Amino acid sequence: MATKLEQEEYLYRRAIDIIESTDTDYDKENLLFQEVWIPLAELYKDKIITPKPKD
């Protein structure tokens, strides 16, 4: 299984591929949301949901 960092790298590379594609902006936005932002949020949901403790 890939590490978190490897998964994040894959998602960023996928984002670049989508952005550089010839799809319409509307399609790009949908693909980015479905294939990059949701999986990225899922990958880091523990940091999003659990607030960082104050020092």
Summary of the structure (lengths in Angstrom):
residues: 55
radius of gyration: 13.8
end to end distance: 33.9
largest distance: 47.5
contacts: 110
relative contact order: 0.14
helix: 75%
strand: 0%
